[in-house]
Amino acid sequence: MQTQTCRPCAVGTYSLGTGVRFDEWDEVPHGFANVATNLEVDDGFGDAAENCTASTWVPLGDYVASNTDECTATLMYAVSLKQSGTVTFEYIYPDSSIVFEFFVQNDQCQPTVEESRWMRTTEKGWELHSVELSRGNNVLYWRTTAFSVWSKVPKPVLVRNIGITGVAFTSECFPCKPGTFAPASGSTACQLCPADTFSGKGATACQPCDSDTYAGERGHPGLPPPRAVPLVYDPG
């Protein structure tokens, strides 16, 4: 059997060691299943199930957004843990007309005992949710179903920064996101760029903004300067 050895990640990249993190949502990451179904009983008036095929979770850069119709959208991820671990994620759940649940199933497809399966709505920005995971196979489910009220479209559930600990090892290093950098090898996280500096993906350092650009927030990839708009008035 060939000997396996661990090596530190190169500069500009990071690794969690015995964990994985999903913080980029330009597309649904590899390993996730993203499906939509109609849980209502077919009443014989058309292809209800087919109408739900596009009602899945939508990746939007830094986060993924739920559906907002009466279909049921499920985001799933299967992971095998060599030791007990945890799953954490941040979420915004502003509208109670969407039912939002998160739960975990074990090897026997039985849901784990978890009182917080039904998520609570959020009031002020992002909130952190954490659930303990058992050793062995675990399937994670983020599921939403909306109920329209007076034809009002509800606000979607947003999820970001999914992290899982307890895996045996990670087989790859991940490049730092734009606006962050890793100056040394073997990094477990990327650092935010200071204000008025920027970086691209996989950066080892941040660069100062040009004189006609700025980056007002730490960790921002950089923005063009605001344009001056002349003031006008109507004397009449």
N, C-alpha and C positions, 0 to 999 in steps of 0.2 A: 504494500500500500504506500502510495506516495505521501511524504510528509507535508503537512500544511503548516505554513508559518504566517504570522500576522505582521503586517508592515504598517508604519504610520502613514496617514493620508498626506498627500502632497500639499504644499502651500496653495491657498486659494480654494481648498476643499475642506470638508469636515466629516466626521463619523461619530455616531453615538455609541459605538462598540456593541453593546448588547441591546441596542434599541434601534428603532426606525422612526423617522419623522416625515410627515408630508405637509410641506408648507408652500408648495408651488402648485397652482391650479390653473395653468394655461391649458391643460387638458387633464382628463381623469387619469391619475397615476396608474402605472402598471400594477396589476394584482387586484384592483378594485372591479367589482361588478356593479353596473348601474342599470337598473331595470324599472319598468313601470307596468302596473297592472290595474285592472278595474275589479275591485272586490265585490261589487254589487252583483246580485243574481241576474243573469241574462234574461231580459223580459221579452226577447224576440223582436225588438224594434231596431235592428241594425247591428253593426259590428262595434259594440261597445269596447271590447278589448283592443281592437285595432286603433281606436281613437286615442288610446293612452300611450301608444308606442313612443311618442315624442315628449311625453311628460316625465322626463328624468331629471336628476340633479344636473345643474349646469355649472361647469368650471368657469370662474371669472377672475383669473389671475392670482390674487392672494387668498381667495376663498372659493367655496362651492355653494351654490344657491339651490334651494329646493324648488319643486314645482309649486304652482299656485292655483291649480284646478282641482277637480274632484277625483282625479286619479290618485293612486297610491304609488309614490316613488320611493324606491329602496336603494340605498348605497351600501354595498357589502364589502367586507375585507376578511379573508381567512388567513390566520397566522398560527404557526406551531411554536409553542414556547417550551424551552428546555428547563425553565424554572418559573415560579410564579412571578407575575409582573403586573403592570397597570396599563390602561389606555387613558389618555387625556386628550381633550380637545376644547377649543373655544367656540362659543356659539352666540348668535343673536336670534332670539325668538320673540318678535314683537307683537305677533297677531294670534290671538287665541282661536280664531276661526280656522287655523291649521292645527291638526293634531300631530304632535312631534314626539316620537319615541326613539329611545336608544336602548338596545339590549344585546346580550351576548349569548350564543349557544355553544354547548360543549360537544364532545365527541359523539354523544348519543342524540344530538340535535335537540337537547333539552335546554330551555332557557335557564340561565343562572338566576339565583334568588337575588333580586335587586329591586329595592323599594323605589328607586328613582328612575325606573324604566320610562315613565311618563314625564317628559321634561317640563319644567316650569318656564313660563314666559319671562323674558328679561325686561328690565326697566331702564337701565343705564348702560348702554354699550355692551361690549363683549364680556361674557362670563365663562369661567373655567369649570369643566366637568371632568371627574375622574372616577374610574371603575376598576376594581381589582380583577385580575385575570388569573385563572388556574393554569398549572402546568399542563401541557398537551395541546390539542387542537382547539382553537377558538374561532368562531365566526362572529364578526361585529356587524351590527345592523343599525343604520340611520334611516328612519322611515317617516314619511310625512303623507298626510291626506288632508286636503282642504275642503271646507264646506262653504259654498257661496251664500252670502247673505245680501239680499236685495241687489244682486248683480255686482256687488262690490268685490273687486279683486284684492285678495289679502296680500300683505307683505310677506315675502319669502323668508324661510329660515336660512341663516348663513352659518357655515361651519368652516373653521380654519385650524391650522397648527395641530394636526392629529399626530400624537406621539405614542409609541408602544414600546414598553420595556419587557425584558425577559427572553428575547430571542437568543439563540446560541451565539450568533455572530452576524455581522453584516458583511456582505460580499462586495460592497462597492463604497466608494467615497462620493459625497455629493458636493457639487460646486456651490460656492456662496452665491446668494441672490444678489441682484443689482442693489447697490446701496449698502452692501456689507463687504467684509474682507476677512481673510485669514492669513496673517503675516508669517506664521510658523507652521511647520509640518506637525501632524498629530493633533490637530485641533478638534475639539468636541463641539464647537459652536463658532459661528462667524460673528465678528464685531461690527457694530453700526458705524458708518462713516460719520465724522463730525459735520456740523453745519457748514455750508458753503464748500463742501467737497462732494465728490460723486465716485461711483465705481460701476463697472459692468459685471456681468456674471463671471464667477470664478476669479475674482480679483484678489491680489495679494497686498494691495495698498489702495488708498483713496487718492484721487487727484483733485487739485483745486479747480474750482469752476472758472471759466473764462470771465473776463471783465463784463461781458454783456449777458451773463447767465447767473443763476443763483440756485442754491438748494437750501431752503429755509429750515427744513426739519432734518434731524439726525436720521441717517439711514435712507435718505431719499436719493434716487438715481439721478436727480438733477432736473431743473425746469427752465424753460426759456423765460426771459424777463417779461414783466407785464407791459403791455402797450399803453402809451398815454392816449387818452380819449379826450378830444377837445370838448369843452363845455359849450352848449348851445342853449338859446332861450328864444321864446316867442314873444316879441314885444307887444303883440296884439292881445 
